Amino acid sequence: MRSMQEQLNDFLNGLKRERGLSMNTLDAYRRDLIQYIDFLKTEAGCRFWTQVTEIHVMKYLYWLRDKGSAPATLARKAAAVRGFHRFLLRKHQTDRDPSYAIEVPRVEPKYPSILSIGEIETLLDAPDKGSDAGRRDRAMLELLYATGMRVSELVLLDLNDLNLMMGFVRCSAGKGSERVIPLGSKARQAVQLYITEVREKTDRCSDRQALFLNHQGRRITRQGFWKILKRYAQETGIGASLSPETLRHSLEAHLLENGADPESVEELMGRTDKLASQRYPRPAKERLKDVYARCHPRA
């Protein structure tokens, strides 16, 4: 009989192959389910998935709650457990699903923080335009707000993903697909200045294709960008809660306020679901480039 860990690996490989999930999402599944396996082994004495019962699943969720897990964390871990047991049943690794009766905790939606256009302009003007680091930071911030891309997409950009003459950038949507996003004049100017004055003059770099580098000449990381953003948030007084998602949500709000149709906004954001576009009546969809030019505050 295969071990619990081997069956978990099968599940994760299936998620990657069939659903094209990002590495960050797969890592979250892995962490949650390894914790579940550890609990089953140490607290319940289970060594195989066929030994797991409904009582074991419930005890695990109560254990998480007693540890102080937030409702959102409980909901995520419960969903991972339920998805995994359904996988085992579907693959005939077990003859029952011990998680079928669990109720995933309800999580009240959190409304995202939205910056005003004035606050966005203050943030984008914060980097020192006379220093190499400041030019890089300005280019990153402008590009993030210009495109609405995720920070994981931003740090993975290569030089050849940009076409500044035509005014677009190509980025991975994180689920095995790509999208092409228009660039406004402000972002194009900031990125062009960074490339000509900083990036093209950088000799010491471990990844010659990477667009954004740290002070060690390596591709900048998600954590590195977070630290940069936090510093500018403090310097400008915008607030410690500022995150890359704040810029993303702010852009979405500004586009909708300026008359962009929800479906075009969803396309720009790289979302696979169309929940927002289903919630609102909308006119016939415009070309994304036209919507961008008409509705983006810094087009």
Phi and psi restraints in degrees (value plus and minus 20) as a CYANA .aco file:
   2 ARG   PHI     -91.9   -51.9
   2 ARG   PSI     130.6   170.6
   3 SER   PHI     -94.2   -54.2
   3 SER   PSI     144.2   184.2
   4 MET   PHI     -82.2   -42.2
   4 MET   PSI     -59.4   -19.4
   5 GLN   PHI     -86.7   -46.7
   5 GLN   PSI     -59.5   -19.5
   6 GLU   PHI     -83.5   -43.5
   6 GLU   PSI     -59.9   -19.9
   7 GLN   PHI     -90.1   -50.1
   7 GLN   PSI     -53.0   -13.0
   8 LEU   PHI     -83.8   -43.8
   8 LEU   PSI     -61.3   -21.3
   9 ASN   PHI     -82.1   -42.1
   9 ASN   PSI     -59.1   -19.1
  10 ASP   PHI     -79.8   -39.8
  10 ASP   PSI     -62.8   -22.8
  11 PHE   PHI     -82.9   -42.9
  11 PHE   PSI     -66.6   -26.6
  12 LEU   PHI     -85.9   -45.9
  12 LEU   PSI     -60.2   -20.2
  13 ASN   PHI     -83.6   -43.6
  13 ASN   PSI     -56.3   -16.3
  14 GLY   PHI     -86.1   -46.1
  14 GLY   PSI     -60.8   -20.8
  15 LEU   PHI     -82.2   -42.2
  15 LEU   PSI     -61.6   -21.6
  16 LYS   PHI     -86.9   -46.9
  16 LYS   PSI     -60.7   -20.7
  17 ARG   PHI     -96.5   -56.5
  17 ARG   PSI     -64.4   -24.4
  18 GLU   PHI    -107.7   -67.7
  18 GLU   PSI     -53.0   -13.0
  19 ARG   PHI    -132.3   -92.3
  19 ARG   PSI     -27.0    13.0
  20 GLY   PHI      40.5    80.5
  20 GLY   PSI      16.7    56.7
  21 LEU   PHI     -89.2   -49.2
  21 LEU   PSI     131.8   171.8
  22 SER   PHI     -91.3   -51.3
  22 SER   PSI     143.5   183.5
  23 MET   PHI     -83.5   -43.5
  23 MET   PSI     -55.9   -15.9
  24 ASN   PHI     -82.7   -42.7
  24 ASN   PSI     -62.3   -22.3
  25 THR   PHI     -87.6   -47.6
  25 THR   PSI     -62.0   -22.0
  26 LEU   PHI     -83.7   -43.7
  26 LEU   PSI     -59.1   -19.1
  27 ASP   PHI     -83.9   -43.9
  27 ASP   PSI     -57.1   -17.1
  28 ALA   PHI     -85.3   -45.3
  28 ALA   PSI     -64.6   -24.6
  29 TYR   PHI     -77.9   -37.9
  29 TYR   PSI     -65.4   -25.4
  30 ARG   PHI     -82.1   -42.1
  30 ARG   PSI     -66.7   -26.7
  31 ARG   PHI     -81.4   -41.4
  31 ARG   PSI     -64.7   -24.7
  32 ASP   PHI     -84.4   -44.4
  32 ASP   PSI     -62.3   -22.3
  33 LEU   PHI     -99.7   -59.7
  33 LEU   PSI     -48.2    -8.2
  34 ILE   PHI     -85.9   -45.9
  34 ILE   PSI     -59.6   -19.6
  35 GLN   PHI     -81.1   -41.1
  35 GLN   PSI     -60.4   -20.4
  36 TYR   PHI     -82.8   -42.8
  36 TYR   PSI     -64.8   -24.8
  37 ILE   PHI     -82.6   -42.6
  37 ILE   PSI     -64.4   -24.4
  38 ASP   PHI     -80.0   -40.0
  38 ASP   PSI     -60.7   -20.7
  39 PHE   PHI     -83.2   -43.2
  39 PHE   PSI     -66.4   -26.4
  40 LEU   PHI     -81.3   -41.3
  40 LEU   PSI     -57.7   -17.7
  41 LYS   PHI     -93.8   -53.8
  41 LYS   PSI     -65.2   -25.2
  42 THR   PHI    -104.7   -64.7
  42 THR   PSI     -56.3   -16.3
  43 GLU   PHI    -117.2   -77.2
  43 GLU   PSI     -45.0    -5.0
  44 ALA   PHI    -139.9   -99.9
  44 ALA   PSI     -30.1     9.9
  45 GLY   PHI      51.1    91.1
  45 GLY   PSI       0.1    40.1
  46 CYS   PHI    -103.6   -63.6
  46 CYS   PSI     113.3   153.3
  47 ARG   PHI    -135.9   -95.9
  47 ARG   PSI     -33.9     6.1
  48 PHE   PHI    -157.9  -117.9
  48 PHE   PSI     131.3   171.3
  49 TRP   PHI     -85.5   -45.5
  49 TRP   PSI     -44.7    -4.7
  50 THR   PHI     -87.8   -47.8
  50 THR   PSI     -35.6     4.4
  51 GLN   PHI    -107.9   -67.9
  51 GLN   PSI     -31.9     8.1
  52 VAL   PHI     -97.9   -57.9
  52 VAL   PSI     112.4   152.4
  53 THR   PHI    -137.4   -97.4
  53 THR   PSI     154.8   194.8
  54 GLU   PHI     -80.2   -40.2
  54 GLU   PSI     -55.8   -15.8
  55 ILE   PHI     -83.1   -43.1
  55 ILE   PSI     -61.2   -21.2
  56 HIS   PHI     -81.7   -41.7
  56 HIS   PSI     -63.0   -23.0
  57 VAL   PHI     -83.5   -43.5
  57 VAL   PSI     -64.3   -24.3
  58 MET   PHI     -84.6   -44.6
  58 MET   PSI     -60.7   -20.7
  59 LYS   PHI     -82.0   -42.0
  59 LYS   PSI     -56.9   -16.9
  60 TYR   PHI     -83.6   -43.6
  60 TYR   PSI     -64.5   -24.5
  61 LEU   PHI     -87.0   -47.0
  61 LEU   PSI     -57.8   -17.8
  62 TYR   PHI     -85.4   -45.4
  62 TYR   PSI     -57.1   -17.1
  63 TRP   PHI     -83.4   -43.4
  63 TRP   PSI     -62.0   -22.0
  64 LEU   PHI     -83.0   -43.0
  64 LEU   PSI     -62.7   -22.7
  65 ARG   PHI     -84.2   -44.2
  65 ARG   PSI     -62.1   -22.1
  66 ASP   PHI     -85.8   -45.8
  66 ASP   PSI     -45.0    -5.0
  67 LYS   PHI     -97.5   -57.5
  67 LYS   PSI     -26.6    13.4
  68 GLY   PHI      73.4   113.4
  68 GLY   PSI      -1.6    38.4
  69 SER   PHI     -82.7   -42.7
  69 SER   PSI     117.4   157.4
  70 ALA   PHI     -89.4   -49.4
  70 ALA   PSI     136.1   176.1
  71 PRO   PHI     -73.6   -33.6
  71 PRO   PSI     -59.6   -19.6
  72 ALA   PHI     -85.1   -45.1
  72 ALA   PSI     -58.1   -18.1
  73 THR   PHI     -87.1   -47.1
  73 THR   PSI     -64.0   -24.0
  74 LEU   PHI     -79.1   -39.1
  74 LEU   PSI     -63.6   -23.6
  75 ALA   PHI     -82.5   -42.5
  75 ALA   PSI     -63.0   -23.0
  76 ARG   PHI     -84.9   -44.9
  76 ARG   PSI     -65.5   -25.5
  77 LYS   PHI     -88.6   -48.6
  77 LYS   PSI     -58.5   -18.5
  78 ALA   PHI     -83.9   -43.9
  78 ALA   PSI     -60.0   -20.0
  79 ALA   PHI     -85.5   -45.5
  79 ALA   PSI     -57.2   -17.2
  80 ALA   PHI     -84.7   -44.7
  80 ALA   PSI     -63.4   -23.4
  81 VAL   PHI     -83.1   -43.1
  81 VAL   PSI     -66.3   -26.3
  82 ARG   PHI     -85.2   -45.2
  82 ARG   PSI     -61.8   -21.8
  83 GLY   PHI     -82.8   -42.8
  83 GLY   PSI     -58.4   -18.4
  84 PHE   PHI     -88.7   -48.7
  84 PHE   PSI     -63.3   -23.3
  85 HIS   PHI     -86.6   -46.6
  85 HIS   PSI     -53.6   -13.6
  86 ARG   PHI     -85.8   -45.8
  86 ARG   PSI     -57.3   -17.3
  87 PHE   PHI     -81.4   -41.4
  87 PHE   PSI     -66.3   -26.3
  88 LEU   PHI     -81.8   -41.8
  88 LEU   PSI     -59.8   -19.8
  89 LEU   PHI     -88.4   -48.4
  89 LEU   PSI     -61.7   -21.7
  90 ARG   PHI     -84.6   -44.6
  90 ARG   PSI     -53.6   -13.6
  91 LYS   PHI    -110.8   -70.8
  91 LYS   PSI     -11.7    28.3
  92 HIS   PHI      40.3    80.3
  92 HIS   PSI      11.1    51.1
  93 GLN   PHI    -104.9   -64.9
  93 GLN   PSI     -42.4    -2.4
  94 THR   PHI    -156.6  -116.6
  94 THR   PSI     145.9   185.9
  95 ASP   PHI    -126.9   -86.9
  95 ASP   PSI     -13.4    26.6
  96 ARG   PHI    -176.5  -136.5
  96 ARG   PSI     143.8   183.8
  97 ASP   PHI    -134.0   -94.0
  97 ASP   PSI      82.4   122.4
  98 PRO   PHI     -92.1   -52.1
  98 PRO   PSI     -25.4    14.6
  99 SER   PHI    -121.4   -81.4
  99 SER   PSI     -15.8    24.2
 100 TYR   PHI     -82.8   -42.8
 100 TYR   PSI     -48.6    -8.6
 101 ALA   PHI    -115.1   -75.1
 101 ALA   PSI     -23.9    16.1
 102 ILE   PHI     -94.0   -54.0
 102 ILE   PSI     126.4   166.4
 103 GLU   PHI    -126.2   -86.2
 103 GLU   PSI     102.6   142.6
 104 VAL   PHI     -90.4   -50.4
 104 VAL   PSI     106.5   146.5
 105 PRO   PHI     -76.3   -36.3
 105 PRO   PSI     120.4   160.4
 106 ARG   PHI     -93.1   -53.1
 106 ARG   PSI     117.2   157.2
 107 VAL   PHI    -139.1   -99.1
 107 VAL   PSI     100.5   140.5
 108 GLU   PHI     -87.5   -47.5
 108 GLU   PSI     114.1   154.1
 109 PRO   PHI     -82.6   -42.6
 109 PRO   PSI     118.8   158.8
 110 LYS   PHI    -117.7   -77.7
 110 LYS   PSI     105.7   145.7
 111 TYR   PHI    -101.8   -61.8
 111 TYR   PSI     107.6   147.6
 112 PRO   PHI     -88.3   -48.3
 112 PRO   PSI     131.6   171.6
 113 SER   PHI     -90.7   -50.7
 113 SER   PSI     117.9   157.9
 114 ILE   PHI    -143.2  -103.2
 114 ILE   PSI     108.1   148.1
 115 LEU   PHI    -109.9   -69.9
 115 LEU   PSI     127.4   167.4
 116 SER   PHI     -93.5   -53.5
 116 SER   PSI     144.8   184.8
 117 ILE   PHI     -81.9   -41.9
 117 ILE   PSI     -55.9   -15.9
 118 GLY   PHI     -83.0   -43.0
 118 GLY   PSI     -61.9   -21.9
 119 GLU   PHI     -86.3   -46.3
 119 GLU   PSI     -58.6   -18.6
 120 ILE   PHI     -79.9   -39.9
 120 ILE   PSI     -66.0   -26.0
 121 GLU   PHI     -83.7   -43.7
 121 GLU   PSI     -58.6   -18.6
 122 THR   PHI     -81.9   -41.9
 122 THR   PSI     -63.3   -23.3
 123 LEU   PHI     -85.6   -45.6
 123 LEU   PSI     -64.8   -24.8
 124 LEU   PHI     -89.4   -49.4
 124 LEU   PSI     -43.5    -3.5
 125 ASP   PHI    -108.2   -68.2
 125 ASP   PSI     -26.1    13.9
 126 ALA   PHI     -88.1   -48.1
 126 ALA   PSI     -60.1   -20.1
 127 PRO   PHI     -82.4   -42.4
 127 PRO   PSI     127.4   167.4
 128 ASP   PHI     -93.5   -53.5
 128 ASP   PSI      92.0   132.0
 129 LYS   PHI     -91.3   -51.3
 129 LYS   PSI     -31.4     8.6
 130 GLY   PHI    -113.3   -73.3
 130 GLY   PSI     -24.5    15.5
 131 SER   PHI    -132.1   -92.1
 131 SER   PSI     135.7   175.7
 132 ASP   PHI     -81.9   -41.9
 132 ASP   PSI     -65.5   -25.5
 133 ALA   PHI     -83.4   -43.4
 133 ALA   PSI     -59.3   -19.3
 134 GLY   PHI     -85.8   -45.8
 134 GLY   PSI     -59.3   -19.3
 135 ARG   PHI     -85.7   -45.7
 135 ARG   PSI     -60.2   -20.2
 136 ARG   PHI     -83.7   -43.7
 136 ARG   PSI     -67.1   -27.1
 137 ASP   PHI     -83.3   -43.3
 137 ASP   PSI     -60.5   -20.5
 138 ARG   PHI     -82.2   -42.2
 138 ARG   PSI     -62.1   -22.1
 139 ALA   PHI     -84.3   -44.3
 139 ALA   PSI     -61.7   -21.7
 140 MET   PHI     -84.8   -44.8
 140 MET   PSI     -65.6   -25.6
 141 LEU   PHI     -85.9   -45.9
 141 LEU   PSI     -64.2   -24.2
 142 GLU   PHI     -80.5   -40.5
 142 GLU   PSI     -63.3   -23.3
 143 LEU   PHI     -87.0   -47.0
 143 LEU   PSI     -58.7   -18.7
 144 LEU   PHI     -85.0   -45.0
 144 LEU   PSI     -65.2   -25.2
 145 TYR   PHI     -94.8   -54.8
 145 TYR   PSI     -50.9   -10.9
 146 ALA   PHI     -86.5   -46.5
 146 ALA   PSI     -53.9   -13.9
 147 THR   PHI    -129.5   -89.5
 147 THR   PSI     -43.5    -3.5
 148 GLY   PHI      52.9    92.9
 148 GLY   PSI      -6.5    33.5
 149 MET   PHI     -91.1   -51.1
 149 MET   PSI     140.6   180.6
 150 ARG   PHI     -96.7   -56.7
 150 ARG   PSI     136.3   176.3
 151 VAL   PHI     -84.5   -44.5
 151 VAL   PSI     -51.3   -11.3
 152 SER   PHI     -85.1   -45.1
 152 SER   PSI     -51.3   -11.3
 153 GLU   PHI     -95.6   -55.6
 153 GLU   PSI     -58.0   -18.0
 154 LEU   PHI     -80.7   -40.7
 154 LEU   PSI     -68.1   -28.1
 155 VAL   PHI     -93.3   -53.3
 155 VAL   PSI     -36.3     3.7
 156 LEU   PHI    -111.4   -71.4
 156 LEU   PSI     -20.4    19.6
 157 LEU   PHI     -84.9   -44.9
 157 LEU   PSI     118.9   158.9
 158 ASP   PHI    -126.6   -86.6
 158 ASP   PSI     144.6   184.6
 159 LEU   PHI     -77.7   -37.7
 159 LEU   PSI     -59.4   -19.4
 160 ASN   PHI     -99.1   -59.1
 160 ASN   PSI     -17.0    23.0
 161 ASP   PHI    -102.2   -62.2
 161 ASP   PSI     -31.2     8.8
 162 LEU   PHI    -120.1   -80.1
 162 LEU   PSI     121.7   161.7
 163 ASN   PHI    -153.1  -113.1
 163 ASN   PSI      67.9   107.9
 164 LEU   PHI     -92.0   -52.0
 164 LEU   PSI     -48.3    -8.3
 165 MET   PHI     -85.5   -45.5
 165 MET   PSI     -63.1   -23.1
 166 MET   PHI    -104.7   -64.7
 166 MET   PSI     -39.2     0.8
 167 GLY   PHI      62.4   102.4
 167 GLY   PSI      29.8    69.8
 168 PHE   PHI    -171.5  -131.5
 168 PHE   PSI     142.4   182.4
 169 VAL   PHI    -151.8  -111.8
 169 VAL   PSI     124.0   164.0
 170 ARG   PHI    -127.4   -87.4
 170 ARG   PSI     109.9   149.9
 171 CYS   PHI    -159.9  -119.9
 171 CYS   PSI     137.9   177.9
 172 SER   PHI     -98.0   -58.0
 172 SER   PSI     116.3   156.3
 173 ALA   PHI    -103.3   -63.3
 173 ALA   PSI     -19.3    20.7
 174 GLY   PHI      62.3   102.3
 174 GLY   PSI     -21.7    18.3
 175 LYS   PHI    -149.7  -109.7
 175 LYS   PSI      18.2    58.2
 176 GLY   PHI      61.1   101.1
 176 GLY   PSI      -8.9    31.1
 177 SER   PHI    -151.6  -111.6
 177 SER   PSI     148.9   188.9
 178 GLU   PHI    -145.0  -105.0
 178 GLU   PSI     138.5   178.5
 179 ARG   PHI    -159.4  -119.4
 179 ARG   PSI     132.4   172.4
 180 VAL   PHI    -129.1   -89.1
 180 VAL   PSI     105.7   145.7
 181 ILE   PHI    -138.6   -98.6
 181 ILE   PSI     112.9   152.9
 182 PRO   PHI     -84.8   -44.8
 182 PRO   PSI     135.0   175.0
 183 LEU   PHI    -141.4  -101.4
 183 LEU   PSI     113.6   153.6
 184 GLY   PHI     -99.7   -59.7
 184 GLY   PSI     152.2   192.2
 185 SER   PHI     -85.0   -45.0
 185 SER   PSI     -58.5   -18.5
 186 LYS   PHI     -82.7   -42.7
 186 LYS   PSI     -65.8   -25.8
 187 ALA   PHI     -87.1   -47.1
 187 ALA   PSI     -60.8   -20.8
 188 ARG   PHI     -81.4   -41.4
 188 ARG   PSI     -61.4   -21.4
 189 GLN   PHI     -86.0   -46.0
 189 GLN   PSI     -63.9   -23.9
 190 ALA   PHI     -86.0   -46.0
 190 ALA   PSI     -61.8   -21.8
 191 VAL   PHI     -89.5   -49.5
 191 VAL   PSI     -60.5   -20.5
 192 GLN   PHI     -82.2   -42.2
 192 GLN   PSI     -62.8   -22.8
 193 LEU   PHI     -81.9   -41.9
 193 LEU   PSI     -63.7   -23.7
 194 TYR   PHI     -82.5   -42.5
 194 TYR   PSI     -63.5   -23.5
 195 ILE   PHI     -86.0   -46.0
 195 ILE   PSI     -67.1   -27.1
 196 THR   PHI     -95.4   -55.4
 196 THR   PSI     -56.2   -16.2
 197 GLU   PHI    -113.0   -73.0
 197 GLU   PSI     -40.2    -0.2
 198 VAL   PHI    -145.7  -105.7
 198 VAL   PSI     -80.9   -40.9
 199 ARG   PHI     -84.2   -44.2
 199 ARG   PSI     -64.9   -24.9
 200 GLU   PHI     -91.4   -51.4
 200 GLU   PSI     -36.3     3.7
 201 LYS   PHI    -117.2   -77.2
 201 LYS   PSI     -17.4    22.6
 202 THR   PHI    -106.8   -66.8
 202 THR   PSI      92.2   132.2
 203 ASP   PHI    -108.4   -68.4
 203 ASP   PSI     -55.2   -15.2
 204 ARG   PHI    -113.1   -73.1
 204 ARG   PSI      75.2   115.2
 205 CYS   PHI    -167.8  -127.8
 205 CYS   PSI     119.7   159.7
 206 SER   PHI    -103.5   -63.5
 206 SER   PSI     -41.4    -1.4
 207 ASP   PHI    -147.3  -107.3
 207 ASP   PSI      79.6   119.6
 208 ARG   PHI     -91.5   -51.5
 208 ARG   PSI     -33.8     6.2
 209 GLN   PHI    -109.2   -69.2
 209 GLN   PSI     -42.4    -2.4
 210 ALA   PHI     -82.3   -42.3
 210 ALA   PSI     118.9   158.9
 211 LEU   PHI     -98.1   -58.1
 211 LEU   PSI     -70.9   -30.9
 212 PHE   PHI    -128.3   -88.3
 212 PHE   PSI     107.0   147.0
 213 LEU   PHI    -137.3   -97.3
 213 LEU   PSI     132.7   172.7
 214 ASN   PHI    -108.6   -68.6
 214 ASN   PSI    -195.2  -155.2
 215 HIS   PHI     -89.5   -49.5
 215 HIS   PSI     -32.2     7.8
 216 GLN   PHI    -113.0   -73.0
 216 GLN   PSI     -18.1    21.9
 217 GLY   PHI      60.8   100.8
 217 GLY   PSI      -3.6    36.4
 218 ARG   PHI    -126.7   -86.7
 218 ARG   PSI     139.4   179.4
 219 ARG   PHI     -76.8   -36.8
 219 ARG   PSI     111.8   151.8
 220 ILE   PHI     -87.7   -47.7
 220 ILE   PSI     125.7   165.7
 221 THR   PHI    -119.7   -79.7
 221 THR   PSI     148.2   188.2
 222 ARG   PHI     -79.5   -39.5
 222 ARG   PSI     -63.0   -23.0
 223 GLN   PHI     -84.6   -44.6
 223 GLN   PSI     -58.7   -18.7
 224 GLY   PHI     -82.1   -42.1
 224 GLY   PSI     -62.2   -22.2
 225 PHE   PHI     -86.1   -46.1
 225 PHE   PSI     -59.3   -19.3
 226 TRP   PHI     -76.7   -36.7
 226 TRP   PSI     -64.7   -24.7
 227 LYS   PHI     -83.0   -43.0
 227 LYS   PSI     -61.4   -21.4
 228 ILE   PHI     -81.5   -41.5
 228 ILE   PSI     -66.7   -26.7
 229 LEU   PHI     -83.7   -43.7
 229 LEU   PSI     -61.7   -21.7
 230 LYS   PHI     -80.9   -40.9
 230 LYS   PSI     -59.7   -19.7
 231 ARG   PHI     -83.8   -43.8
 231 ARG   PSI     -64.8   -24.8
 232 TYR   PHI     -88.9   -48.9
 232 TYR   PSI     -51.2   -11.2
 233 ALA   PHI     -82.6   -42.6
 233 ALA   PSI     -60.7   -20.7
 234 GLN   PHI     -91.6   -51.6
 234 GLN   PSI     -61.7   -21.7
 235 GLU   PHI     -83.6   -43.6
 235 GLU   PSI     -56.6   -16.6
 236 THR   PHI    -110.0   -70.0
 236 THR   PSI     -31.6     8.4
 237 GLY   PHI      56.6    96.6
 237 GLY   PSI      -4.2    35.8
 238 ILE   PHI     -90.9   -50.9
 238 ILE   PSI     -51.7   -11.7
 239 GLY   PHI     112.4   152.4
 239 GLY   PSI     127.8   167.8
 240 ALA   PHI     -91.7   -51.7
 240 ALA   PSI     -36.3     3.7
 241 SER   PHI    -102.2   -62.2
 241 SER   PSI     -22.3    17.7
 242 LEU   PHI     -82.1   -42.1
 242 LEU   PSI     113.6   153.6
 243 SER   PHI    -160.1  -120.1
 243 SER   PSI     146.5   186.5
 244 PRO   PHI     -75.3   -35.3
 244 PRO   PSI     -54.5   -14.5
 245 GLU   PHI     -85.7   -45.7
 245 GLU   PSI     -48.1    -8.1
 246 THR   PHI     -81.6   -41.6
 246 THR   PSI     -63.0   -23.0
 247 LEU   PHI     -84.4   -44.4
 247 LEU   PSI     -59.3   -19.3
 248 ARG   PHI     -83.8   -43.8
 248 ARG   PSI     -67.7   -27.7
 249 HIS   PHI     -88.1   -48.1
 249 HIS   PSI     -54.8   -14.8
 250 SER   PHI     -84.7   -44.7
 250 SER   PSI     -64.3   -24.3
 251 LEU   PHI     -80.0   -40.0
 251 LEU   PSI     -63.9   -23.9
 252 GLU   PHI     -78.0   -38.0
 252 GLU   PSI     -66.0   -26.0
 253 ALA   PHI     -84.3   -44.3
 253 ALA   PSI     -61.4   -21.4
 254 HIS   PHI     -86.8   -46.8
 254 HIS   PSI     -58.8   -18.8
 255 LEU   PHI     -84.0   -44.0
 255 LEU   PSI     -64.7   -24.7
 256 LEU   PHI     -85.9   -45.9
 256 LEU   PSI     -59.8   -19.8
 257 GLU   PHI     -81.6   -41.6
 257 GLU   PSI     -52.4   -12.4
 258 ASN   PHI    -108.5   -68.5
 258 ASN   PSI     -13.9    26.1
 259 GLY   PHI      81.7   121.7
 259 GLY   PSI     -12.4    27.6
 260 ALA   PHI     -88.2   -48.2
 260 ALA   PSI     122.8   162.8
 261 ASP   PHI     -96.1   -56.1
 261 ASP   PSI     122.3   162.3
 262 PRO   PHI     -76.0   -36.0
 262 PRO   PSI     -54.7   -14.7
 263 GLU   PHI     -85.7   -45.7
 263 GLU   PSI     -59.2   -19.2
 264 SER   PHI     -86.5   -46.5
 264 SER   PSI     -57.5   -17.5
 265 VAL   PHI     -84.3   -44.3
 265 VAL   PSI     -62.7   -22.7
 266 GLU   PHI     -80.4   -40.4
 266 GLU   PSI     -60.8   -20.8
 267 GLU   PHI     -84.4   -44.4
 267 GLU   PSI     -63.2   -23.2
 268 LEU   PHI     -82.1   -42.1
 268 LEU   PSI     -58.9   -18.9
 269 MET   PHI     -96.3   -56.3
 269 MET   PSI     -30.7     9.3
 270 GLY   PHI      55.4    95.4
 270 GLY   PSI       8.8    48.8
 271 ARG   PHI    -107.8   -67.8
 271 ARG   PSI     122.4   162.4
 272 THR   PHI    -105.3   -65.3
 272 THR   PSI     -49.2    -9.2
 273 ASP   PHI    -105.9   -65.9
 273 ASP   PSI     141.7   181.7
 274 LYS   PHI    -141.8  -101.8
 274 LYS   PSI      15.4    55.4
 275 LEU   PHI     -80.4   -40.4
 275 LEU   PSI     -64.3   -24.3
 276 ALA   PHI     -84.4   -44.4
 276 ALA   PSI     -61.4   -21.4
 277 SER   PHI     -90.5   -50.5
 277 SER   PSI     -43.2    -3.2
 278 GLN   PHI     -99.2   -59.2
 278 GLN   PSI     -43.9    -3.9
 279 ARG   PHI     -99.2   -59.2
 279 ARG   PSI     -43.7    -3.7
 280 TYR   PHI    -138.0   -98.0
 280 TYR   PSI     120.3   160.3
 281 PRO   PHI     -88.2   -48.2
 281 PRO   PSI     126.0   166.0
 282 ARG   PHI    -165.5  -125.5
 282 ARG   PSI     133.8   173.8
 283 PRO   PHI     -97.0   -57.0
 283 PRO   PSI     158.9   198.9
 284 ALA   PHI     -77.9   -37.9
 284 ALA   PSI     118.6   158.6
 285 LYS   PHI     -86.1   -46.1
 285 LYS   PSI     115.1   155.1
 286 GLU   PHI    -110.2   -70.2
 286 GLU   PSI     145.2   185.2
 287 ARG   PHI     -83.9   -43.9
 287 ARG   PSI     120.1   160.1
 288 LEU   PHI     -78.4   -38.4
 288 LEU   PSI     -59.3   -19.3
 289 LYS   PHI     -84.3   -44.3
 289 LYS   PSI     -58.0   -18.0
 290 ASP   PHI     -87.7   -47.7
 290 ASP   PSI     -62.1   -22.1
 291 VAL   PHI     -81.1   -41.1
 291 VAL   PSI     -63.3   -23.3
 292 TYR   PHI     -80.4   -40.4
 292 TYR   PSI     -69.9   -29.9
 293 ALA   PHI     -83.6   -43.6
 293 ALA   PSI     -53.5   -13.5
 294 ARG   PHI    -103.6   -63.6
 294 ARG   PSI     -52.2   -12.2
 295 CYS   PHI    -134.5   -94.5
 295 CYS   PSI     -38.2     1.8
 296 HIS   PHI     -95.7   -55.7
 296 HIS   PSI     110.4   150.4
 297 PRO   PHI     -82.6   -42.6
 297 PRO   PSI     -43.4    -3.4
 298 ARG   PHI    -142.1  -102.1
 298 ARG   PSI      11.0    51.0
